[in-house]
């Protein structure tokens, strides 16, 4: 034991030089880039793109620009087609041009089955005015699970936030489940 030398081993003792650190830094850079792409951080600050020059409008108080006032659907008796319609109010102080309703049909397995973009009429929705939309769908053999409605500006512009102010539908007493 007199001739043995004490050596403390750490994770840096057998390091292979600078390569693991460069690889780690590149990996971190890729993760940051992916995070920015997925979340959209910084997309409004790109000076070279005209696509990002169009911003979604907002109401005077900074809240949602639209109010969804009615949203109804009717499924055919055979369950093969669906009709969706509704009305929306422009809550802003400006005219919104080219507003589209984007309706996504979800099948009973919770997978997106079909998406339609239909124009809101009138094409130029004036301040405080009401517009309407209507779409028809053919439902496949996977059936209807649900659907969602969103609004966006024309030419795949940004989504326009909306406030859902549709009246709550209370089922008749015969369809209500008793509470225990």
N, C-alpha and C positions, 0 to 999 in steps of 0.2 A: 503494500500500500504506500510505501514511502515514495515510489517512483511514479505513481499515477497523478495525472494532472486533472484538475476540476474544470469542466467546460459546461457552461449554461447554454442550452439549446433553446432557440426561439423560432418562431415561424419564419424569421428573416435569415436564419442561419444557413439554410440550404436554398436561398433565393437564386433564381436563374437570371439575374440581372434586371434590366429595366423592362423587359418584355411583359411581365404580368401587370405592371403599373400602366403601361401604354394601353394594353388590352382592356383593363378596367376603366380607364378614362374614356376610351372609344365606346365601350358598352354603356357608360353613364350618359354620354352624349347622344347615343341612339335612343335611350330611354326618354331623355328630356325631349328630343325631337318628336317621338311618338306621342308623348303626353300632350305636346302643343298641337299636334295634328288632330288628335282625338277630341280634345276639349275645345279647340278653336281659339285658344289664347293667342292674341297677336294678329288675328286675321284682319281686324279693322285697321291695322297700322301698315298695311302693305301699300306703298305708294304707286306701284307699277300696275295694279290690277283695277280695271274699271268695274269689274263685277262687284267688288266690295264697296263701291261708291254709293250703292243703293242701300239705305238703311230702312228697317221696319219702322213705321210711324208709331208714336205713342200719344196717349191722351195728355191734356194740359197738365194734369196732376202727376204725370209720369207713369201712370198705370197702363193697363192693357188698352190697345187701340180699338178693339172691337168687343161687342157684347153679342153672344149667341142667344137670341131671344126664343126661337123655336127650333126644334130638331125632332122630326118625326120620321118614322119608317113604316113600311108596309110590306110584309112578306106574302108572297102568293100562297094560295091554298095548297098547292103541291110542294111548296118549299123550294122551288127551283129559281125564283127570282126575288129581288129585293128592290124597293124604291125608297130612296132617302131624300128628304127635302128639309129646308129650314130657312130661317131669316136671321140676318145679322145687322147690327146697328153700328155705324161709324161713330165712335166716341170722341174723335179728334176734332180739331178746328180746321182741318184741311181736307181736300178731296183726295181719296185714295183711288188711283187708276189701276186697272188690270188686276183686281183682286180675284184670287182663285180659291175655291174650296177643295181641299185634298182629302178624299174619303178613302180610308183603308179598311177593307173587309178582312176580318180574322176568322179562320175556320174553327170548327169545334175542337181542333187539336192545338189551338192558340198559335197557328202559323199564319202569316200574312198571305191571303189568297189572291187579292186583287186590289189595285189602287187606281182611282180615277181622279183627275183634276178637272173640275168643272168651273166655268166662270160664274162669278157672282154678278147678278143683273141688278141694276144698271152697271155698265162697264166703268163709268166714273161715279163712284159712290161719294156723294157730297157730304160735307160735315153734318153730323147728327141725322143723316138719312138712313133709311132701311133698304137693304138689298136681300135678294133671295137666291137660293141655289137648289138644284135638283139633279139627281143622278139615278140611273137604273143599273142593276147588276144582275148577272146570271150566276147563280150559286152552283158550284160543282157538287160532286158526290160526297165531298167531305163535310158539307153542311155549313151553316152559319153559326159562329160562336159569338161574335160581337163586331162592332165597327167603331172607328174613331174619325172625328172631323177636325181638321186643322186648316188654317188659312195661310196663304203665302202670296207674295207679289208675283206678277207675271214673269215668264221666262226663267222659271226656277229661281226666283229671287228669294230673299230671306223670308222666314216664317213670320207672320204677324200675330203677336200674342192676343188671345181673346179671353174674355170673362164669360163663364157659362152661367147665364141667367135664365135658363129654361125652367119652367115651373116644375116642381116636384110632383111626380105622378104617384098617387096613393092608390093601391089596388082596392077594389070593392071589398066589403066585409066578407063576402063569400070566398074570396081568394086569399084572405089573410090567414096566416098560421096562428093558432092560439099560443099565447105566451104562458110559460109555466113558472 
